[in-house]
Amino acid sequence: MLKRRKKIAYAIVAFIVALTVGLIIGIYSVVINGIVENNVINTISEIASHDRNTITNYVEFNWKNLERFSSRLNRNQGSLTDDDKVVEYLKHESQESSFDKIYMITEDGTYYTDLAYRHQNSVVNGENIFYDFMPILQTKHQNMVGFDALPILEYDKVAIYGHKLEDEYNIKVGSENRTVIAAIGVARRSTITSGLVLESFLDGDGECRGLTTVVDLKGDIIVNKVDSDKAEAGNWFRNIQTYEKTDMSWEEVRQNMTENKTFLFRHTNGGKSRVSYCMPFDDNIDWYFRLTVDYEALNEQGSPFIMLVIIALAILVSVSIVALIIVLRTQNKTEQALAREKAQSEFLSNMSHEIRTPLNGLVGLNYLMITAIDDPSKKNQVKAWLSKSHSTSKYLLALINDILDVSKLRAGKVEVVKEPLLIEALVDAIFSMQCDNIKNRGIEYNTDVKITVPCILGDEVHIKQVLMNIISNAAKFTPAGGFIKLSVRQIKTDETHVTTTFICEDSGCGMSKEFLTKIFDVFTQERNSNSDSIKGTGLGMPISKLLVNAMGGEIKVESELNKGSKFTISIPAEISDIPDYLNFNVDEEAERMAQAYKSETESMKVLIAEDNELNAEILIEILKDSGFEVGYAVDGSQAVEMFAQSKPNEYGVVLMDMRMPVMDGCEASKKIRSLDRPDAKTVPIFACTANSFKEDRIKAFDSGMNDFLTKPIDIKALLQKMENLRSGNTEGKKE
């Protein structure tokens, strides 16, 4: 009985699904048919626009040729003193131009050709071959175009391009010193069709199922795409009257053309259903463009697409209904995955903003040091720049280490480090990183530090990150002549704790009250006339708030449009004594340590495997200056060969890059460990690599390496490890 009920339930569900799919397919078929038809009509419109513009460009090109002819005629009129010279000149111009013939029209309507001077009574073989061009010239425009048959030409009809001469030219030619008022160029109709499309509507035999036609406002057909040279000069309005069926009468078509409208109508003629798309030329060209396409061609354009959409829709609806049950059961997991994806997306978007600011400081300091290194008077300045560069690089390294910790980011966790930090040194470091950038914008930048406790336990990297976000934003939105001020105040909460408040004020464009309510939302940025041209990720403020919250602090913002902004960051912390290592210069300590190693360290030879020439050069120089001998290999294969050919225990340590050509560091470590010699099993191998993920560490240790140093390498830590090896201390090695 239960099975029967299930079968009935499944049958009902199947029926509902089938009915739903059928209804959706029916509805969508109608909608898609309309969409496809609109798309095809849009395609026709694009082709028509292309063809019309092609013809327009050709007409304008011919007008330009006539303008240039007029300029040349003005320059050469002094040599055209008799009719024979004028005729010869026109013959030459016709041969060099894009026209079949060129005419010069005089003020009384007579004209010159490349054959002779023609007047009202020009008779050849008993026939008056004079053509009156004056009606064509009766227009307000300097350029004009017409279409007619000329007695002197063998073609049925030609396109006639006219250009009135500039008044200041006052060109007079011929034996009777006639005044030339216009230039006329004529060309066969076939030249107009160059570049027309229509190949989009070919049938299986390659035959075109469309017709491109140009007509004038009287309905006379000027050219068509199919066979323009032999096309009969029919009248489109008369043709419409013979159609079996049409959406528009010929009077309605003529009225639309008179009103300069773009329009479309359907019609049937000779059993063929077609659609005609009509659009005018510009004001200077009194022609209309018509593109006619067979309905059969339109259906073929859309039928495959409709069929594919219907099939895809049927599959999609069926799968969606089945998948809905699964989606509902796994909704919680999906939401968690989306949250992780969102966090990762925020991280990627913010990387450029967060990393480039300290990089800008490093690049600027390096430039200053390069330009001043040979100037003895700037020795102290260079030392100061070196100290700032060292501080900035440490901040950048710590920031990158935080950013690359993807597992923490996906879990929504921020690791807060509590270490002694000097407030004034922190403010000075921010000042050194931001000062040049701000002052180069023409903005005044000041700091005001009034504190009672110089050293606290806090997360220097994250505090810097927050302040850098706020100050860099202030710099972007503060115009030249404004100011930015960073103030620091403290309130002692008890004998061992203090709250440090950082206040950043600026005279920038400010923010609206509406935006202040969502300033800490992800991907939000104020949009107004002052800020539209300034790009940003919209992540700086949300990240700042998250970091401040993680440190147990609070961030507030006050702002008013066109009056600036004020950010207040309050961070509680434990009071700390100033440790010894914050009382002296780090660079001087490194130099002292290097000298001590150089004088005291027993000679130890180091094998370096590094494919980057600059990194190798830096490492070699540091180790040599510290009293070590160095062997250098450009890849893992060479490192294995050099170790194999060395004397036993010749190398006291191997510094191995992980990514190298020919043979990578992990493979090279395995090769060294497999060599048949005692020291191959015991020689310390340190990974020196830019790879910093957990899986990279595991891979390095699995290959036989003893330690893992990430780039940029902490020189102080490296030298300490070398001292440990010299003294026999194994601290820092893999257990």
C-alpha positions, 0 to 999 in steps of 0.5 A, a space after each residue: 500500500 505504501 509503495 502504491 502511494 509513493 508511486 502515485 505521489 511520484 506520478 503526481 510530481 512527474 505530472 506537475 513537473 511535465 505540466 510546469 515544463 510545458 507551460 514554461 516552454 510555451 510561454 518562453 517560446 512566445 517570448 523568445 520568438 519575439 526576442 529573436 525577431 527583435 534581434 533579427 530586426 536589430 541586425 537588419 537595422 545595423 546592416 542598413 545603417 552600415 550600408 547607408 553610411 557607406 553610401 553617405 561616405 562615398 557621396 561625401 568623398 565625391 563632394 570632397 573631390 569636387 571641392 579639391 577640383 574647385 581649389 585646383 581650378 581657382 589656382 589654374 584659371 589663369 591658364 584656361 583662356 580659351 575653350 580648347 584649354 578648358 576642355 583639355 583641362 576637364 579631360 585630364 581632371 576626369 581621368 584622374 578623378 573618381 568620376 566618369 565626367 566632370 562639368 563646369 557650370 557657368 552663371 547662365 547654366 551653360 557648361 563645359 565638359 571634356 568634349 566641348 562647351 555646351 549651351 542651350 542649343 548644343 545639337 549633335 546628330 540632329 539631337 539637342 544634347 544640352 542638360 539643364 543642371 540648374 534645378 539641381 543647384 537650386 538648394 540652400 546647401 553648398 553640396 547636393 546630389 541628384 539622379 538622372 539620365 544624361 544625353 551625352 552618356 551611354 548609361 541609363 541613369 547616373 548619380 550627379 554630385 554638385 558643388 557650388 564654388 566659393 563666392 570669393 573664387 570668382 573663376 572665369 575661363 574660356 574665350 568669352 571669360 565665362 564665370 564658373 559657379 559650380 562643379 558637377 561630377 557624374 558616376 555610374 550607379 554601380 559605384 554606390 554599391 561598393 561595401 554594401 553587406 547583405 551577405 548575412 542573408 545568403 541561402 544554401 546555394 550562396 544566393 542573396 535573399 535580400 535587396 538593398 535599394 536607394 530611392 529618391 523622394 519621388 520613389 524612383 529607384 536609384 540603385 539596388 544591390 543585386 545588379 545595379 548596372 542593369 537595374 531598371 529605373 522603376 518607381 518604388 511607389 508604383 511597385 508597392 501598389 502591386 503588392 499582394 499584401 502590405 502593412 503600409 500603403 504607398 501613400 503612407 510610405 511616401 508620407 513617412 519619407 516626406 517626414 524623414 522617418 525611419 520605419 519598417 513594414 511587412 509585405 507579400 509579393 509573388 508569394 514571398 513574404 518580406 520585410 522592408 526597413 527604411 531610413 533616410 540619409 542626412 539633410 544634404 542627401 535627399 535619398 532614402 535607404 531601403 533594405 528588404 529581406 525575405 521572411 524565410 531568411 529571418 526565420 532561419 536566423 532564429 529557428 536554431 536558436 529557439 530550438 536550442 533555447 527550448 531544449 536547454 530550458 526544458 532540461 534546465 527546468 527539470 534539473 532545477 526542480 530536482 535540484 531545488 530539494 538538494 539546494 534546500 537541504 544544503 542551504 546552510 553549507 552554501 551560505 557558508 561557501 558564499 561567505 568564504 567566497 565573498 571574503 576572498 573577493 574582498 581580499 583580492 580587490 583590496 590587495 592593490 590598494 593596501 600594497 601599493 601605498 608602502 611600495 610607493 614609499 619604497 620606490 621613492 626612497 630608493 630613487 632619493 638614495 640613488 640620486 644622493 649616494 655619491 653626495 658626501 653632504 647627504 650621507 646622514 640624509 641617506 642613512 635616514 632614508 635607509 632607516 625609513 626604507 627598512 621600516 616601510 619594508 618591514 610594514 609591507 612584509 608584515 602586511 603581505 604575510 597577513 594578506 596571504 594567510 587565506 585560512 584566517 581570512 576565510 574563517 573571518 579571524 584576524 590575529 592580533 599581535 601584542 608587542 611593544 611599540 613606540 607611539 611617536 615612532 609609529 606616527 613618524 613612520 606613517 608620516 615618512 610613508 605619506 608625507 611626499 605623496 600628500 605634499 605633492 598634491 599641494 596639501 599641508 600635512 601636520 602631526 600633533 602628538 601629546 602622549 603620557 605613555 610612550 610605549 604600549 603593547 599593541 599590533 603595530 602593523 594593523 594600527 598602521 594599516 588603519 591609519 594608512 587607509 584613513 590618511 590615504 583616503 583623506 589625501 585622495 579627497 582633499 583638494 590642493 590648498 587643503 590640510 590633513 592633520 593627525 593628532 594623538 592623545 592618551 587617557 590612562 584608564 588605570 595603572 597598567 592600561 591606557 587608551 590611545 586616540 588617533 584623530 585624523 582631520 582633513 578639509 576635503 570634500 566630506 561625506 553626506 549624512 546618508 553615506 555616513 550610515 553605510 561607510 563601513 559597508 563593503 564596496 561602498 563609496 560616496 558618489 558626488 560631484 567631488 568624488 566621481 572621478 576618484 576610484 577606490 575599492 570601497 574596502 578600506 573603511 570596512 577593513 579598518 573597522 574590522 581591525 579596530 574591533 579586533 584590537 578591542 577599539 572603536 572607530 568613529 567618523 564625523 563629516 559634512 559635505 564640502 567641509 571635510 571629515 574627522 576620523 577618531 580611532 580609540 585603541 585600549 592597550 597595556 602600558 609597556 616598558 621600552 625594550 632595549 631593541 627599540 632604543 637603537 637603530 636596527 641598521 646599525 645593529 645589523 652592521 655591528 652584527 655583520 662585523 662581529 661575524 666577520 671577525 669571530 666566525 669560523 670559516 664556513 662555506 655556503 652553497 647557494 642555489 638561486 636562479 634570480 641573479 639579483 637575489 643571488 647577488 644580494 645574498 652572496 654579498 651579505 654572506 661574504 661581508 659576514 665572513 662566509 665563503 660562498 658557492 653559487 649554482 644557478 639551478 637545482 641540477 647545478 647545485 647537486 653537481 657542485 655538492 657531489 664534486 665537493 670535498 666531504 663536509 666542504 659545505 656547512 649549509 645549503 640555501 636552496 630556492 624552491 622554484 628554479 629551472 631545470 630542477 627545482 629545489 625540492 627535487 635537488 634536495 632529494 638528490 643531495 640526500 640520496 648521494 652516497 656520502 656521509 655529509 649528504 645526509 647531515 648537511 643542513 638545507 634551508 629553503 629560501 623561497 617566496 612560497 609561504 603557504 603551509 603546503 609549501 613548508 610541508 613539501 620542503 620538509 618532505 624533500 629533506 630540507 631542515 628549515 624554511 626561510 620566506 622571501 624577503 629574507 630576514 637578514 638578522 634571522 639568517 645570520 643568527 641561524 648561521 651563528 647557531 650552525 657555527 656554534 653547534 646550536 641546532 635551534 631553528 632546525 626541523 626536528 
